[in-house]
Amino acid sequence: MELEDIEIDHETMKLEIDIMDVPSNCVIVISEGKAKLRALPAHGEYKIITHKGKVSRMRIEQGEEF
């Protein structure tokens, strides 16, 4: 599951997303004028790590039912 950059219109500072073009379960993170989208796993944890008020990392831990 790779991060996908999403374009922000820097003139209007608006983010427009066609929900038909994104996964049904996903997360969009906005930090410092950048937006990124990632599909969520069927099982697991998704962690967003911040440092000094900014997103520094996005980490996923996947698992599966036993």
Summary of the structure (lengths in Angstrom):
residues: 66
radius of gyration: 13.5
end to end distance: 21.9
largest distance: 49.6
contacts: 122
relative contact order: 0.24
helix: 5%
strand: 52%
